[in-house]
Amino acid sequence: MTRQLLKLTFAAALTLTVPMSLWAVDFEPAIEQQSNDREITIAVQQSTLLVNNAQGETLEIISLTGNQVMKVKIESPSQRIELDIPKGCYIVKVGKVVRKIAIR
C-alpha cells in the first residue's frame, strides 16, 4: 500500500510541475507556417539553430519545465543562432511554428 501511495504522489507531483500551457501545444500541424508565400523552417546542428524565412518574428526557446530559456528577434531571412544552453530537450517557437529539439 505504501508503494502505491508513493507512486500516486510522484505522479501527482509530476503533473503539477508541468504548466498547463504546455499541455495544449500541438506539434503535428504546426511544423510549418504558410504566410505570404514563405515557409518557416527550423533546423538544429549540434548547438546551432538555423531559422529560415522568419524575418520579423520572435524566436522563443522554452525548457520542458515551462521556463523561457531564450528569446531572440529574427532580423534576417536566414539566421544562425548559437545556443549557449545546457544539453537537453527544448521547445522552439517561431511565430506559429512549434518544434521540439534536442541539444546534444
Secondary structure, DSSP 8 states (H G I E B T S, - for coil): -HHHHHHHHHHHHHHHHS-HHHHT---STTS--EETTEE-EEEEETTEEEEES-TT-EEEEEETTS-EEEEEE--SSEEEEE--S-SEEEEEEETTEEEEEEE-
